[in-house]
Amino acid sequence: MSRLRRLVLDVLKPLKEPSIVDVALELSKLPGIDSVNITVNEVDVETLSLTVVIEGESIDFDSVKRVLEEVGAAIHSIDQVVAGKKIVEVPPRPAE
């Protein structure tokens, strides 16, 4: 059975609570998730633009989406998905 191993999400979160620390901790509580990395890309008057990287043995996308919605965040785009028995890294592109 195939399973999700990594998700990279572009997420918009209200500037106010909860903090990105709280969001990361809530996501990391989900079964099948080993690690969560949240990076702030942009701060607007009312929102934070975040890159959320989630890795694990068996990530349930619906659960991730539910937790993000519960904290008031919205998935703007899904930027990377890795599925299968192992994580395949994308080699860096040569500089132009």
C-alpha positions in Angstrom: 0.0 0.0 0.0 1.4 3.4 -1.0 1.6 6.1 1.7 2.5 9.7 1.8 6.0 10.4 3.1 6.4 14.1 2.6 4.1 17.1 2.1 5.3 20.6 1.3 2.4 23.1 1.7 2.0 26.8 1.1 -0.2 27.9 3.9 -1.9 31.1 4.9 -2.4 31.7 8.6 -3.9 34.6 10.5 -1.2 36.8 12.1 -2.9 36.3 15.5 -2.8 33.1 17.6 -2.0 30.3 17.5 1.7 30.7 17.0 3.6 28.7 14.4 5.1 26.8 17.4 1.6 25.7 18.4 0.7 24.8 14.8 3.8 22.7 14.4 3.1 20.9 17.7 -0.5 20.2 16.8 0.5 18.7 13.4 3.3 16.6 15.0 0.7 14.9 17.3 -0.9 13.3 14.3 -0.2 9.6 13.7 2.3 8.8 11.0 4.1 12.2 11.3 7.7 12.2 12.3 8.6 15.8 11.8 7.2 19.2 11.0 9.1 22.3 9.7 7.3 25.6 9.4 9.1 28.6 7.7 7.6 32.1 7.6 8.0 33.5 4.1 6.0 36.7 4.3 4.2 38.7 7.0 1.2 40.8 5.8 -1.0 43.1 7.9 -3.3 40.2 8.7 -1.7 37.0 7.6 1.5 34.9 7.6 2.5 33.1 4.5 4.1 29.8 5.6 5.9 26.9 4.0 4.9 23.7 6.0 7.1 20.6 5.4 5.7 17.4 7.0 7.6 14.1 6.9 6.6 10.7 8.2 5.9 7.1 7.6 2.3 7.5 6.7 0.8 11.0 6.5 -2.9 11.4 6.3 -3.5 14.5 4.2 -7.1 14.9 5.4 -6.0 15.0 9.0 -3.3 17.6 8.2 -5.9 19.7 6.4 -8.3 19.4 9.3 -5.7 20.5 11.9 -4.8 23.5 9.7 -8.4 24.5 9.3 -9.0 24.1 13.1 -6.2 26.6 13.8 -7.6 29.0 11.2 -5.1 28.3 8.5 -5.8 27.5 4.8 -3.7 25.5 2.3 -2.9 27.9 -0.5 -1.1 25.2 -2.6 0.4 21.8 -2.4 4.0 22.3 -3.6 5.5 18.8 -3.2 4.2 15.3 -2.5 6.4 12.3 -1.9 4.7 8.9 -1.7 5.9 5.3 -1.6 8.4 3.2 0.4 11.1 5.9 0.6 11.7 9.6 0.1 13.2 10.5 -3.2 15.2 13.7 -3.2 15.1 16.0 -6.2 18.7 16.8 -7.3 19.5 20.5 -7.4 19.3 22.3 -10.7 22.6 23.6 -12.1 23.1 27.3 -11.8 22.3 29.2 -15.0 
